[in-house]
Each structure stands twice: as C-alpha cells, then as structure tokens.
Amino acid sequence: MPVYTVHAPTPGGADLRATDKFVFVRDGFHFWAMVFGPFWLLWNRLWLALIGWLIFAAAFYAGLSSLGLGRTSIFFADVIIALLMGFEASSLRRWTLSRGNWRQLDVVVADDEDTAERRFFERWSQKQRGIVNDQWAVDRGGPPPTRNVPGQQFSNPPPLPAGGIIGLFPEPGGSR
C-alpha cells in the first residue's frame, strides 16, 4: 500500500483551518518523473531541483564525453539517472515543501490519494475534538533505553559467559 505524507503551510503562510491547501505527497516510485524527469520537475514547480538536475546533467554528460564512452554506455547511464529520478521524486517534492516553510503533519497509509485524504481528515477531526483513538497513537516518547541509568531495562551490564570466552582472548582483560 502506498504511504502519503501530509504537509501544511506554517501559520505565517496560511491558517490550519485552510485544509484545501494541505498537500499529500505519495512516497514511492514515480513513473512519469522517470520518463519525463525535467518536465515532471517543471510541472510540479520544483524550481531548485530542476536547476540542480540541469547542472548535474550538463556536468555528467560533459564528464562522460570527456571519458570517450560509447553510445551504449551513455544510454545505460541515462537509464540509471532516470531510475534515480523516479525513486527520488517524492523526496525532492518533500524537500521543496520543507524549504518553503511547510511542515509535515502526518503519515497516512492508503490505496490512493482520496482514501489518504479521508483517513487523514477523519483522524484529524477526532484529534481536534479531543477524541483519542489508540489505534492511531504513535509513541514518539523519550530516547531509547541506555545503560547505567537506574530504572531502565539495560541498566545492568550484560553477564559474562560461564564457560569462558570464545575467540582470540580467552579471559576478559587477559594478555594477548
């Protein structure tokens, strides 16, 4: 199932009540970004990513031609770059949104964008009304447990093996 990230403009740009401005970005492979890389960037208004792609492509092709590679090698390099663009298209879109002072509100798993919107707004409206649904609760609490901190599960050092140590050092702290 596809995963969508939900982005909203920061309070300086728009109010959170303006839900029509929320953006849902599907994570995963984008076929049209692979086939029409720079045009896909242009269509989605990813200006800095487009400039970066043009600079990279010019430098890459200049480097390949200076190496004297044949047409077949350049074709396979083009295919690899196109695949990379298809895989990283959603990351470029999220990066552009974060640069534009958008913030990520949530992550939604759904079959399509309409279902993702429905699931997000159901959960969001319940949160706005104060209804807590444990099914959607995510523990983003404190740091992971560490050693030498009383009360945590890893406070005690691990026990030494009873029958000796297997390896190059037969005794802990012994000579080599």
Phi and psi in degrees as a GROMACS rama.xvg file:
@    title "Ramachandran Plot"
@    xaxis  label "Phi"
@    yaxis  label "Psi"
@TYPE xy
-68.7967  152.735  PRO-2
-113.934  134.527  VAL-3
-118.036  140.032  TYR-4
-104.061  141.225  THR-5
-107.091  127.034  VAL-6
-122.92  144.162  HIS-7
-135.749  149.362  ALA-8
-66.1651  150.335  PRO-9
-67.7515  163.334  THR-10
-56.6088  -26.0783  PRO-11
-69.3637  -29.8672  GLY-12
-88.5343  -40.3664  GLY-13
-161.363  162.292  ALA-14
-83.2102  148.327  ASP-15
-66.7198  -13.8132  LEU-16
-76.2286  -13.6883  ARG-17
-84.9034  72.6087  ALA-18
-70.1481  -14.2861  THR-19
-72.0005  -12.1799  ASP-20
-93.2318  -3.68938  LYS-21
-65.1336  144.231  PHE-22
-119.025  132.604  VAL-23
-108.122  119.29  PHE-24
-110.974  119.201  VAL-25
-78.7226  131.508  ARG-26
-87.5341  144.266  ASP-27
129.63  -166.644  GLY-28
-82.4822  133.386  PHE-29
-111.628  108.11  HIS-30
-61.6969  -44.532  PHE-31
-68.908  -28.1707  TRP-32
-69.159  -31.4522  ALA-33
-72.0191  -44.9531  MET-34
-73.3443  -45.8038  VAL-35
-120.362  60.4245  PHE-36
-46.0487  -65.1586  GLY-37
-67.3405  -32.3078  PRO-38
-69.9489  -34.7372  PHE-39
-65.4539  -41.6803  TRP-40
-62.6003  -40.7842  LEU-41
-65.5996  -44.5205  LEU-42
-61.3548  -38.6486  TRP-43
-90.2533  7.79451  ASN-44
58.3468  42.0534  ARG-45
-97.267  74.9513  LEU-46
-64.6988  -48.9028  TRP-47
-65.7109  -37.14  LEU-48
-65.7928  -36.1822  ALA-49
-66.2458  -44.2961  LEU-50
-62.1805  -43.157  ILE-51
-61.8785  -40.2439  GLY-52
-64.6181  -42.934  TRP-53
-64.0389  -42.6568  LEU-54
-64.8711  -44.5659  ILE-55
-62.5907  -44.8709  PHE-56
-63.1643  -42.4715  ALA-57
-63.9269  -44.6815  ALA-58
-67.3145  -38.3243  ALA-59
-65.9342  -46.6874  PHE-60
-68.4007  -34.2768  TYR-61
-65.1204  -40.3095  ALA-62
-66.0109  -41.6306  GLY-63
-66.2929  -40.0859  LEU-64
-71.383  -31.4774  SER-65
-70.6477  -25.596  SER-66
-78.6127  -14.8286  LEU-67
76.4049  31.7237  GLY-68
-74.4739  153.547  LEU-69
-79.8805  174.604  GLY-70
-62.7192  -37.0061  ARG-71
-64.7537  -43.5356  THR-72
-64.9365  -40.2959  SER-73
-66.7624  -37.5059  ILE-74
-61.6872  -45.9251  PHE-75
-66.7856  -33.321  PHE-76
-65.4192  -39.1489  ALA-77
-62.0052  -41.836  ASP-78
-63.3716  -41.6204  VAL-79
-64.7801  -42.3165  ILE-80
-64.6919  -39.6993  ILE-81
-64.6397  -41.574  ALA-82
-62.163  -42.6402  LEU-83
-61.0224  -41.1052  LEU-84
-63.0189  -41.0582  MET-85
-64.057  -39.0006  GLY-86
-74.8672  -32.984  PHE-87
-100.679  6.70029  GLU-88
-61.0483  -45.1784  ALA-89
-68.139  -33.4232  SER-90
-66.2198  -38.5464  SER-91
-64.5869  -37.8779  LEU-92
-68.0808  -42.3085  ARG-93
-64.6278  -39.2887  ARG-94
-62.722  -42.7391  TRP-95
-64.5595  -40.0297  THR-96
-63.8996  -41.7904  LEU-97
-67.4646  -32.6882  SER-98
-69.4845  -29.1002  ARG-99
-88.2003  21.3167  GLY-100
62.941  35.9428  ASN-101
-96.2269  151.491  TRP-102
-122.458  149.54  ARG-103
-83.6267  125.241  GLN-104
-92.6036  -40.0131  LEU-105
-162.364  170.067  ASP-106
-123.584  129.444  VAL-107
-126.503  136.643  VAL-108
-104.94  122.601  VAL-109
-157.995  163.737  ALA-110
-71.0205  -38.8432  ASP-111
-144.453  177.224  ASP-112
-67.8656  -35.4611  GLU-113
-63.1932  -44.3389  ASP-114
-65.5205  -38.4473  THR-115
-62.4739  -42.421  ALA-116
-62.7113  -44.5683  GLU-117
-61.2217  -45.9884  ARG-118
-65.1761  -41.9883  ARG-119
-63.0742  -47.9249  PHE-120
-70.3395  -29.6455  PHE-121
-62.777  -49.0239  GLU-122
-65.7026  -40.1473  ARG-123
-67.9353  -39.8099  TRP-124
-68.013  -35.2058  SER-125
-66.1587  -38.5003  GLN-126
-67.1196  -37.7169  LYS-127
-67.2344  -32.4223  GLN-128
-85.9375  -3.36149  ARG-129
88.0635  8.57131  GLY-130
-84.5435  123.715  ILE-131
-104.776  124.669  VAL-132
-109.886  114.499  ASN-133
-63.049  -20.8913  ASP-134
-63.5334  -31.9996  GLN-135
-101.114  -1.78706  TRP-136
-69.7728  133.598  ALA-137
-119.773  126.83  VAL-138
-83.1019  105.828  ASP-139
-113.266  39.9114  ARG-140
-69.4953  -143.843  GLY-141
-68.7721  -175.806  GLY-142
-68.9621  165.704  PRO-143
-66.6543  158.283  PRO-144
-63.6373  143.131  PRO-145
-126.433  165.43  THR-146
-79.734  160.868  ARG-147
60.2131  29.0941  ASN-148
-120.208  115.307  VAL-149
-58.674  138.921  PRO-150
91.806  -6.47977  GLY-151
-101.27  158.263  GLN-152
-67.9246  -20.006  GLN-153
-106.053  28.607  PHE-154
-67.8919  -37.5113  SER-155
-88.5565  146.479  ASN-156
-67.1674  154.479  PRO-157
-66.5557  145.612  PRO-158
-70.147  147.496  PRO-159
-77.6437  148.529  LEU-160
-64.9532  144.886  PRO-161
-73.5824  -35.9133  ALA-162
-95.3047  18.8369  GLY-163
99.5476  170.9  GLY-164
-99.489  134.827  ILE-165
-91.7776  131.68  ILE-166
137.9  -156.487  GLY-167
-77.9496  -21.7326  LEU-168
-114.789  103.822  PHE-169
-69.8064  -25.66  PRO-170
-126.865  143.377  GLU-171
-63.3585  127.676  PRO-172
76.3537  2.03745  GLY-173
-74.7805  174.367  GLY-174
-73.3394  163.467  SER-175
